[in-house]
Amino acid sequence: MQAGEGRAGRVFVIRLEDGDVLPGCIEEFAQKNGVKNGFVLLVGGIGSGQIVVGPRYSDVMPPEPMLVPIDGAHEVAAVGVLAPGEDGKVVLHIHGALGRAGQTKTGCLRPGVTTWLIGEAIMYEIVGVNAERVKDKKSGFALLQINPKREARNSKQIVIPVQTGIQNASQFPPEIAALRSQ
């Protein structure tokens, strides 16, 4: 597991219009507004496109994605993570549940999914964390990587060993105690 700690930054309320293309329109909004890392909640309608519903075979690398077309309007509830790719452009990895006529499809929304009538998104910026998408050689996917070696802008990143033997906060070294009070 990799983990990084950040703090809440700005929050954006976004209304998508009929025909807006996901995830590109949200990535473009994030890029224009300087959001590097964050998460997105999305509800509304999806009209067309494709979703990935898993790998065709779980034990084959790189995986072959199974694509399912979205034909006709579907309700959607989705959540995604924003992080820059190796080229610095923000990428939204978003999964959702899409429903129509009592049937549900769940998967990763692929580039080219269109909004049907309306989409409502909330974008939460996370500042002070350095997460980026790096291409994994085995899977071929751009996986989220938390990079403590490269300091994020306006952030302080420290490593505290889990087994320190410290019994209470007064035993922290002065530089660590100073960060705790900020």
C-alpha positions as CSV (number, residue, x, y, z in Angstrom):
1,M,0.0,0.0,0.0
2,Q,1.1,3.6,-0.7
3,A,-0.5,6.5,1.2
4,G,-0.1,10.2,1.4
5,E,-1.7,12.9,3.5
6,G,-3.2,16.1,2.2
7,R,-5.8,18.5,3.1
8,A,-9.0,19.8,1.6
9,G,-8.6,22.6,-0.9
10,R,-11.2,24.2,-3.0
11,V,-14.6,22.6,-3.8
12,F,-16.2,23.1,-7.2
13,V,-19.9,22.5,-8.1
14,I,-20.1,21.7,-11.8
15,R,-23.1,21.3,-14.1
16,L,-22.5,19.3,-17.2
17,E,-24.6,20.0,-20.2
18,D,-26.2,17.5,-22.7
19,G,-23.5,16.1,-24.9
20,D,-20.5,17.0,-22.7
21,V,-17.9,14.3,-23.1
22,L,-16.5,12.5,-20.0
23,P,-14.0,12.3,-18.5
24,G,-12.4,14.9,-20.8
25,C,-14.6,17.9,-19.8
26,I,-13.8,17.3,-16.1
27,E,-10.1,16.8,-16.7
28,E,-10.0,20.1,-18.7
29,F,-11.9,21.9,-16.0
30,A,-9.4,20.6,-13.4
31,Q,-6.4,21.6,-15.6
32,K,-7.7,25.1,-16.2
33,N,-8.3,25.6,-12.5
34,G,-5.0,24.2,-11.3
35,V,-6.4,21.2,-9.6
36,K,-3.7,18.5,-9.6
37,N,-5.1,16.0,-7.1
38,G,-8.7,15.5,-5.9
39,F,-11.8,13.4,-6.2
40,V,-15.1,13.8,-8.1
41,L,-18.6,12.7,-7.4
42,L,-21.0,12.6,-10.3
43,V,-24.7,12.0,-10.7
44,G,-27.0,12.5,-13.7
45,G,-27.5,11.0,-17.1
46,I,-25.2,9.2,-19.5
47,G,-26.3,9.0,-23.1
48,S,-23.6,7.0,-25.0
49,G,-20.1,5.6,-24.9
50,Q,-18.4,2.6,-23.4
51,I,-17.5,1.3,-20.0
52,V,-14.9,-1.3,-19.0
53,V,-16.5,-4.1,-17.0
54,G,-13.3,-6.0,-16.1
55,P,-10.5,-7.9,-17.8
56,R,-11.5,-10.7,-20.1
57,Y,-9.1,-13.0,-18.2
58,S,-8.0,-12.3,-14.7
59,D,-4.7,-14.1,-15.0
60,V,-3.4,-12.6,-18.3
61,M,-1.1,-9.5,-18.3
62,P,-1.5,-7.1,-19.7
63,P,-5.2,-7.4,-19.3
64,E,-7.6,-7.3,-22.2
65,P,-10.5,-5.0,-21.2
66,M,-14.1,-6.1,-21.7
67,L,-16.0,-3.1,-23.2
68,V,-19.7,-2.7,-22.9
69,P,-21.5,-0.1,-25.0
70,I,-23.9,2.4,-23.4
71,D,-26.9,2.6,-25.7
72,G,-29.5,5.1,-24.7
73,A,-30.0,7.2,-21.6
74,H,-28.8,5.7,-18.3
75,E,-28.8,7.1,-14.8
76,V,-25.3,7.4,-13.3
77,A,-23.7,7.6,-9.9
78,A,-19.9,7.7,-10.1
79,V,-16.8,8.5,-8.2
80,G,-13.3,9.2,-9.4
81,V,-9.8,10.2,-8.5
82,L,-7.9,13.1,-10.2
83,A,-4.1,12.9,-10.5
84,P,-1.7,14.1,-13.2
85,G,-0.1,11.7,-15.6
86,E,3.5,11.5,-16.4
87,D,3.1,14.3,-18.9
88,G,1.6,16.6,-16.2
89,K,-2.0,16.5,-17.6
90,V,-4.7,15.8,-15.1
91,V,-6.4,12.4,-15.5
92,L,-9.7,11.3,-14.0
93,H,-10.1,7.6,-13.2
94,I,-13.8,7.3,-12.7
95,H,-16.0,4.3,-12.0
96,G,-19.8,4.4,-12.0
97,A,-23.0,2.4,-11.7
98,L,-25.3,3.1,-14.7
99,G,-28.9,2.0,-14.6
100,R,-31.7,1.8,-17.2
101,A,-35.0,-0.1,-17.0
102,G,-34.1,-2.0,-13.9
103,Q,-30.7,-3.2,-15.2
104,T,-27.4,-1.9,-13.9
105,K,-24.0,-1.9,-15.5
106,T,-21.0,-1.0,-13.4
107,G,-17.5,-0.1,-14.7
108,C,-14.9,2.4,-15.6
109,L,-16.2,5.2,-17.8
110,R,-14.0,5.4,-20.9
111,P,-13.1,8.5,-22.9
112,G,-16.0,9.4,-25.1
113,V,-18.9,8.8,-22.6
114,T,-21.5,11.6,-23.2
115,T,-23.7,13.3,-20.8
116,W,-27.5,12.9,-21.4
117,L,-29.4,16.0,-20.5
118,I,-27.5,16.8,-17.3
119,G,-24.7,15.8,-15.1
120,E,-23.9,17.2,-11.7
121,A,-20.4,16.9,-10.3
122,I,-18.7,18.0,-7.1
123,M,-14.9,18.2,-7.4
124,Y,-12.9,18.2,-4.2
125,E,-9.3,19.4,-4.5
126,I,-6.7,17.7,-2.3
127,V,-3.6,19.8,-1.7
128,G,-0.3,19.0,0.0
129,V,-0.1,15.5,-1.4
130,N,2.0,14.3,-4.4
131,A,0.1,11.6,-6.3
132,E,0.5,10.9,-10.0
133,R,-0.3,8.3,-12.5
134,V,2.7,6.2,-13.7
135,K,2.5,3.5,-16.4
136,D,2.9,0.1,-14.8
137,K,5.0,-2.2,-17.0
138,K,3.2,-5.4,-16.1
139,S,-0.4,-4.2,-16.6
140,G,0.1,-1.4,-19.0
141,F,-2.2,0.8,-16.8
142,A,-1.3,4.3,-15.5
143,L,-1.5,3.5,-11.8
144,L,-1.8,6.0,-9.0
145,Q,1.6,6.4,-7.3
146,I,2.2,8.4,-4.1
147,N,5.6,9.9,-4.4
148,P,7.0,11.2,-1.1
149,K,10.4,11.8,-2.6
150,R,9.2,14.6,-4.8
151,E,7.7,17.4,-2.6
152,A,4.4,18.7,-3.6
153,R,4.0,22.5,-3.9
154,N,3.1,24.2,-0.6
155,S,3.3,20.9,1.4
156,K,5.4,19.4,4.1
157,Q,5.9,15.7,3.8
158,I,7.5,13.8,6.6
159,V,8.1,10.1,7.3
160,I,7.4,8.9,10.8
161,P,8.3,5.3,11.6
162,V,5.3,3.4,12.9
163,Q,7.2,1.7,15.6
164,T,8.9,4.7,17.3
165,G,8.6,3.7,20.9
166,I,7.2,7.1,21.6
167,Q,4.6,6.9,24.3
168,N,3.2,10.5,24.1
169,A,3.5,13.7,22.0
170,S,6.0,15.3,24.3
171,Q,8.6,12.7,23.2
172,F,8.5,13.8,19.5
173,P,11.6,15.5,18.2
174,P,11.1,19.3,18.1
175,E,10.8,19.5,14.3
176,I,8.0,16.9,14.3
177,A,6.3,18.5,17.3
178,A,6.3,21.9,15.4
179,L,4.6,20.3,12.4
180,R,1.9,18.8,14.6
181,S,0.9,22.2,15.9
182,Q,0.4,23.7,12.4
